[in-house]
Each structure stands twice: as C-alpha cells, then as structure tokens.
C-alpha cells in the first residue's frame, strides 16, 4: 500500500485519533501558536503536508483573517479540510507533492505537522532550503514532527512509552495495528541534524521549542 493510499483510508477518522495517538496533543499544537508573532492582520500561511487541516485550524484561531494554502498528496485528506473550512473564503487547496510543487507566492508563516518525517534526509534538507526561499523576510517556519533520538537506547524507551500510552488510550485493536503499520512509512531524522539543515538553509534563528518523547516542535525565523 502506498503512503497516499494509507492516509486516504484514514482521512475520515484522522482527526478523531490524533488526541489518542499523540499523548502531548494540546502542547504539540498550541506551543507553536505561542511563538508565532506575525504583526499582519491577514498573514499568508502555507501548510505543507496539511492533511485534514488540523494544524491550520489552530493557526486560524489565532489569525482569523489568515490566507491559508494547504498542500497534501492525499485528495481525501484535503476533502476533509474543505469541509472543515467550508465557511472560510481565504483558503486554497493543492493536491500535490510539496517537495516538487513550485509556488510563486511568498508566505509569512509556513507550518507542517507530522509529515516531513516521511521524507529522506536529502529531501528534508532540500525542503528546508525551499521553505527559506518561500518565506518573506522575518517569516517563520514551524515544523511539529517526529524526530529520531541519537541514542538507540533512548529511542527504544520512547517507542515503548508511546506504545504503552496509545494502548491505554481507548483506540481499538484495529486502529492501533493500523497506526503501527503506518510506522513503516516513517523516516525520522535526529533533531540535531534538522536544526543544522535549517541553519544551513539560511534561517537566522533556529531552535527546538518543545519536545515530548519523539514529538518535537522546531522553529526557524528568516
């Protein structure tokens, strides 16, 4: 099964499962908002690997007049996003591979949640350069994602703790199995590597602003 098909199949239940699959759900999505500081009333936002628009919905809560572009490989996931934002006119939806898609616009904020860890190291590095180029001066890139530990022992411990949490979350055995199956598409890189790539891309201010097990929020300002 392809990664697109895998996410197509869970598009309708994706949002419902997030709180059960992400033990730190509230912080994971709200901490990034606390550090966004765009002074524009209607910032231009690009959500890469947007899925159902979950991360964008949090951004919209802070910037209700934001102009948001969502791009994702899964048309089924974006269909859910269209329903979510049905009452909003400042939205654009792009069904495409964001590593290959070209944008003529410049953005004030670029966000991504739980998507970039599927890419190879080379593609991650190239994407960070692309994000730097697509941002306005002073713009920010925020990647809420999964990262790999530099220690195999810690990685195994984090995996064990995460599995214990979701097996106690109320998810069905079938849902848990599907979540474990989707791990086969994961290709996380270490936090240190990714902060290095962001700095090499040209970002002036780069850091991790939150981490819980392998869930991490990276911040980079142009």
Helices and strands as residue ranges (DSSP letters): H 3-9, H 14-21, H 25-35, E 44-48, H 54-62, E 67-72, H 75-84, E 91-95, E 107-113, G 116-118, H 121-134, E 135-146, H 152-167, H 173-182, G 183-185, H 191-201, E 205-212, E 215-221
